[in-house]
Amino acid sequence: MGALKPWHIAIFVVVLVLLFGAKRLPDAARSLGRSLRIIKAETKGLIDENSDVAEKAEPQYGRQPLQGDVQGQGYQQQGYQPPPAQPQQQQYQQPPAQPYVDPVQRTNDR
């Protein structure tokens, strides 16, 4: 029941020719072929790029931990006091009030 018969394909082709015209169908097939080739090339490029990225992701040299003591403790040094926190209050300034102008009255005044 769900098999595709040759006459189904023939009807489909006739409908396509009627809808798009005989001139447009080869152009559409050509552009579809180009698009598929571009997609194929791009996916191949992405696959190749991913393998190169894995090789480049390895570090070229190893890092060694620092030897010795840390000199100074930044803000925790003696005599340092952080500034007191002050609450910042932003005061909202309302825009200047403009008088109400009736649009009907304004058009009648012209």
N, C-alpha and C positions, 0 to 999 in steps of 0.2 A: 504494500500500500504506500509506503514512504519512499519507494525507489524512484530515482530520477530517470525518466525515460527520454529517448532522443527527441520526441516531439515536444517535451517540456523545454528542452534547450532551444529548439527551433522557435518556439513561441517567445521565449525570453529574448532571443536575438532580434526577432521582428519588432518586439516592443521597444528594445533599445534603439534600433534604427529609426523607428517612428518618433521616439522622444527626442533623440539627440541629432539625428541626421547622419547621413553616410560620411560626410566630411569630418565631422567632429570626433567620431569614434576612433579612427586611427591616431589622431592627435592625442586623445585622452589615453589611449593604450600606451603611446610613446612616453607621455609624461608620467604615467604610472610606473612604467619600467624604469625610467630615470630615478624616480623617487625611491623605488625599491633598491636600486643599486647604491644610491647615496646612503640609505639606512643601513644596508649591509656593510658598506665601507666604514661607516661611523661606529657600528657595534664592534667590528673587528678591531678598529683603532682603540676603542675603549678597553677591550679585552687585553690587547697588547700593552696599553698604558698601565693597566692595573698590575700586570706582572712586573713592569719596570718600577712602579711605585713601591712594590714590596722590596725590591732590591735597594732602592734609594732610601727606604725608611730605616735601614740598619745604620747605626751610628758609625762614623768613620774612625772615631777614637773613643776610648772609654774615659769617663770622668772619675777622678779620684777625690775622696773626701778631703777637706781641709785639715791640715795638721796644726796643732797648737790650740791656745785658748783664744776666746773672743775678747777683744779689747773694748770695753765700753758696752753699755747696755741701752743706748739710745735715750729715750725719754725717762728712763728709770735711774739716771745718774743722780748723785747727791746734789741737793740744792735746787733741783728742778721742780717747779710746781706748774701744773697745767693751768691755763687761764680758766676762770670760773665760767660755767655755762650760763649764758643769758638767754632767756626765752625771747625768741624773735616774734614780735607782734607786727603783723602787716595790717596797716589800716586801709580799709577799702574806701576809696574816694568815689563818690557818685558823680556821674557826668552832670554837667550843668543842665538844669531842667529847661526844656524848650516848650514854648506855648503850643497848645493843641490847635492844629489848623484843619478845619473840615475840608475834605477833598472836593466835595460838591461846591462849597463856597469858594474855594480857590479857583476852580474852573470857571465859575460864574464871574469872578473878578477880572478875568482876562479880557 
